[in-house]
């Protein structure tokens, strides 16, 4: 069932049912009031008749005729019996109407049972025990409340008309409200049905509504569409991206292996094998970084840790000294005295380690001397800077704008093995952590890579 029809059905049926119950309750209360009111009239008539009987017992027959004339004016259709304390009849109205339960009612009446009420068809019957001036009387009255029933019948017709009018009004209002409520949802459904995830452009769902829940639903759904679009775009681009990035390094490795097969000099084979080992390790690092970055861009959260940046650099250098023990890294601090809490970073330790390892390996490869400087600048309260410097061939001004592009290798790297991907992923990792990396060559023969981490 459509939402519009559900709203129409549930709202209208609920309101109509409540209206019917209310109108029936009004009619029932009115009927109960008519009965109670008429019985009180009968009771007053009984009291009045008993009072007259007591005062004019000798004229009872004439009084009966007079009372019957009053009955005609009062109820028009009534029968009345009055009995003394011994339940002996002392008065009977001349009306020909019969009371079939007279003996039963009379036997039930007593000083402890002073009031009995019942019905015969539409006739109201009451039996009463009444005491006045030390004397007891019993009375049974049967009468038809013509005026009361006419009023109730008129009220019933009015209530039926009101009910039918309410049904029509409720149905019209329900139809109007269901259209207003369901229209934005219909537009949302239409937008979903027309959404094509294969399109390159992001399609957002738009519809006008003043309802907070629907506005929130629209916004959240559009956020979901945007994330889905980004994920699908990332998935498509990542497949292309990874295949393109890994294709060249793998091709280089295959080419080197083919050349190694034709090599006959043992020393040359060992040198090439060592170079291939380094390239394979580098390729493994690239794949590891790609996987971590892909997880982040697909919406997964990175595992963040708190660590000291100088301790991380010491650990990387200690590992590199095993491979290149002859190379020396000189770590310096500026200023000499500072708040060491500035050295604490909250980041993904593995990725940051990979990025700095790439920079330090580059310093080893491109240095013309067996040394490099790592300067930790803690002079700023809002950022910590790490500057890695080495002497050697610099990157020309024309080439500096391309150093963070895929597969770019400058003239200073012609005799150095690599894939041209290290700086790309290094910049990507720093960007993920809101850090900046830049290259400069202020003096001839000096390379400087500066990384700035914001401190929160």
N, C-alpha and C positions, 0 to 999 in steps of 0.2 A: 504494500500500500504506500502510495506517495505521501510525503510529509504534509502536503497541503490537505490531502483527504483525511489524514490522521488528525490534524488540528481541527478540521471541520467536524469530524465525527465525534472526537472526544470532548471538545469544548461545547458543541451544540447539545450533545446527548447529556452531558453533565448539567448544563444550565437548564435544559428542558425538564430533566428529571427533578432537579431542585425546585423548579417552578411548579411542576405538577404536585410534588409533595407539599409545598407551601399552600397551594390553592386547596388541595384536599383537606389539609389541616384547618384552614380557615372555614371551609364548609362544615367539617366535623365539629369544630368549636361552636359555630353558629347553631348547628342542630342541637348540640348539648345544651347550649344556652336557651334555645327555644323550649326544650323539654323541661329544664329546670324552672324557667320563668312561668310556663303554663301550669306546672304542678303547684307552684306557689300561688297562682291565681285560684286553682282548685281548692287549695288549703284555706285561703282567705274566704272563699265562698262557703266552705264547710263551717268555719268559725262563725261567720255571719249568720248562717242558717240556724246553727245551734243556739246562738244568742237569741234569735227571734223565737225559736221553739220554747226556750225556757221562759220567756216573758209572756207568751201567748199560747200556752199549751191547749187551752180550751177552744181556740180558733185554729187548730192544727190543719183541718181540712181546707178551710178558706186560705190559710197561710200557704198551704201546698200549691194552691192555684196561683196565688200572688207570686210565690217564688218561681213557679214555672214560667210565668210571664217575664220575670226578670231573666230566667235562663235563656229564654228566646232572644232577649236583647243582648245577653252576655255571650253565651257559647253556641247557641242554636242547636247543638247536638250533644246532650248531656243526660246522664242518669246519676241520681244521688240517693243513697240510703243512709239513714242515721239510726243508731241503736243506743239504748240506755246502758247503764253499767252492767246489766245482766245479759247484754247482747240481744235484747228484745227490740224488734223494729218499732221505732216511734215516728219515723217519717220516711216517705218514699216519694220521689218526684213522679209526676204523671207522665213523663216521657215514656214512650214504648220501647226505648233502647234497653237491651238486656245485658246483664253482667254475669258471665258464665262462671267466674271464679269467686262469687260472693262468699259462699260457705267456707272455701279454703282460706280466703283472705281474712275473714272474720275469726276463724279459729286460730290464725297466727297472731292476730293483734292481742296485745296485753299491755299492762303498765310497763313491762320491760321491753316490749317491742312496740314502740309508738308510731313507727312509720314504715310502710311497705309501698313500694312502687313497682309497677309492671306494665305490660302493654298487651293489648289485643288488636292485632293488626296495626292500624295507624292511630288507634285510640289509646290515650294515656289513662291509666288506672292508678289511683292512690288509695291506700287504706291508712287511717290515722286513729290514734287513741288521744282523746282531748279531754282535759280537765278544766273546769271553770266553776269558781265559787263552791268548791267542795263536791261537785258532782262530776262523774265521769261519763264520757260518751265515746261511742265508736262510729266511724263514718267511712263509707266507701264511695268514691266518685269515679265515674268514667266519662270522659269528654273527648271531643275531637277538636283540635286546634286548627281550624280552617285558616285563620289569618296567619298563624305561624308557619304552617306548611306552604301557604302561598308565598310568604316572604322568603322561605328557604328555597322554594322552587325558582323564584326570581333571582335570588343570589346565585344559585347553581348555574342558571343560564348566563348570568353576567360573568361568572368565573370561567366558564367554558369559552366564552368570547375572548376574555383576557388571555386565557391559555393559548388559544389559536393565534391571537395577535403576537403573543410572546414567542411562539414557535417560529412564526414568519420573521420577526425581528431578529431572533437569535441566529437563524440560518443565514440571513443576509449579513449580519455583523460577523459571523464566523467565516463566511466566504470572503468578506473584505479583509479581515485580519489574517486569515490563512494566506491570502495572496500577498499581503504586505510582508509577512514573516518568511514565506517560502520563496519569494522572488529572488532575494540575494543568494539563497542556497541553490536555486535553479540556475542562476548565473554562474555560481561556482562550479556546479556540476557540468554545465555546458563548457566552461573554460577547461575543466579537467579532461572532458571528452575530446576537446579540440587540441589539447596539448600534444605536441610531437617532440619526444625527447631527442630525436635524431637531428633536429635543426640546430645549427650553430648558434643562432641568436637566442638569448634567454627570453622566454615568454612568461610574463607575470599575469596573474589573475586580477582583474579589476572589476569592481562593482560598487555601487553606492549604497551605503547603509549607515544608520545612526546607532545601530545596536553594538554595544561594546564587545559582546561575545563574538559576533560575526566579524567585526573589524579585527579582533585578535586572531580569529580563525584564518581570516584572509592573510594577515601579516605573517602568521606562523607558517601557513601553507606556502606563501611566496618565498619565505626563508628556506623552507624545505626544497622548493623548486630550484632556488639559487644554489643551495649546497649540492643538490643532485646534478645540476648543470655543471657546477665547478668540478664535481667528482668525475663526471663522465668526460668533461673536457680534459681534466688532469689524466684520467685513464688513457684517453686517446693520445694525448700529447706525450704522456710518459712512455707509452709503448714505442711511439716514434722516436722520442727523445733518447731512451735507453738503447734502442736498436741502433740509432745513429751514433751514439757516443761509444758504444762497445764495439761497433763494427770496425772502426779504424784501429783501436788498440789490438783487437784480436787479429786483424789482418797483418798488423806489424809483427806480432808474435809469430804468426804462421810463416811470414816471410823470413824472419830471422831464423826460425827452425829449419826452413828449407835451405838457407845459406849455410847453416851449421852442418847439414848433411854432407855438403861438398867440401867442407874444411878438412884439411889433412894435417895442419900444424896443431900439435897438442896444446901448446901454450895459447895459440889463438882460439882454439876450441874452448879452453877453460875461461878465457876472457869473455868470449861471447856467451858462454853458459852462465857466467856470473851476471852479465848484463840482462840476459833473459830472466834470470831469477829475480833481479830487481824490478824488472818490468812487470813480471807476474805478481809480485808483492804489491806493486803500485796499483795494478789492475784490481787486486783484491780490496785494497783500501777504497778505490773508486766505487766498487760495487757496494761495499759496506756503507759508505756515505750516501750513495744513491738510495739504498733501502731505508735508511733513517729519514732522509729528506722526503721520500715518497710517503712514508708513514705519516709524517707531519702534514704534508699537503693533502693527504686523503682524509684529514680530520682527526687523526689520532693524536693524543697528547704525548709530548716528549717527557721522559723521566728527568726531572730536574734535581740537581744536587747542589749542595753548598760546599765550596772548596776554595783554597787559596790559589791564585793564579801563578804565584812564583813557585809554589810547590809542584804544580802541574808542569811548569817549564823545566824544573830540575829533573822531574821524572822522565820527560821526553829526552832531554839532553843525556841523561844517564843511559838510556836505551840506545841512542845514536852513538855514544862513545864506544859501545861494544862493537858496532860495525865500523866506525871510523875513529879509532882511539887516538889517531894523530891530530884530529881536528879539535880545536879549543873554542869553547863558548865562554865569553866573559859576561857575566850577569852583573848589572849595575843598577843602583837605586837612586832616584832623584825625588826629593832631597834625601839626605842621609838619615834624618830623623823625621818620622811621620806616623800618622795613625795607621797601624797595620790592619785595621778593619777595612781599609780601602782596598786591600788586596783580595777580599772575599767576594767571590762571584756566586750567583745562583743561576746555574745553566746546566745543559746536558754535557756532562764531563767528557764522555766519549767523543762527541762531535767536536767540541772545542779542542780536545787533545789532537784529533785528526787534523784540524785546521792548522794549529801551530806546528804540528809535525811536518806538514807540507812546506810551511814557510822555512822551518829550520833545515829541512832537507835541501830546499832550494838554495839556502845560504851556503851549504856545504858544496853543492854542485857548481854554483856560479862564483864562488870566491877564488881569487887568484892567490890567496894566502890561506894557510891552514888555521884560520881563526875568523870569528864573527862576534859581534857585540849584541847583547840583549839588554836593552835599557827599559827599566820599569819606572814610568813617570807617574808619581802620586802627588803632584803639586796641585791638582784640581780636586775639589770636594765632590764634584758631580760626575767625574769620569776617571777611569784609570787607562793609561796609554802604555802599550808595549811596542817598542821600536826595535826591529831587527835589522842590523846594518852589517854589510860586508863589502870588502873592496873587490873590484873585478869589473868586467865589461858591463856598462850600464845600458839601459833601454833608451833608445832615442825618443825624442819628443813625439815624433810621428807614430811610433809604435806604442807609446804609453796608453793611448786611448783604447787599444785593443787587448791589453794584457789580461783582462778578465773575460775575454770572449772564448768560445769553445774552439779548441784545436789551434789556437794562436801560439806560435813559437817565434820569438824574436831572433834577430841576427846573433845575439849573444848566446843562443842555445843550440847553435848548429852542430856542435860536437858533443852535445849532452843528450843522453837517452831520456825519453819521456813521451807522453801522449798529448800534451797540451790541454790537460783537463784539471790539473792540480789547483791552479789559482781560481778556476771557475767554481769548483766546489768549496774552496776555502772562503771565497766571497759569499757564497750561498749560505754556508754555515754561520758566518758572522752576521749576515743579514737576518737570519732566523732569530738570533739573540739580540737584535737591534744594535749591533755593533757595526762600526765602519772600518774598512781597510782601504788604504791608499798608498801609492808608490810615489817616491820622489828621489831625485838625484841632484842634491844641492851642490855637490863638489864633483869634479871629474873623477871617475873611477870609484865612486861610492854609491851603493844601492841601499835604499832605506824603505822598509815596509813598516807602516805604522798602523796599529790596530787600536781603536778607541772603544772601550766598553762603558756604557752609561751605568752609573751607580744609583740605586733606588734607595 
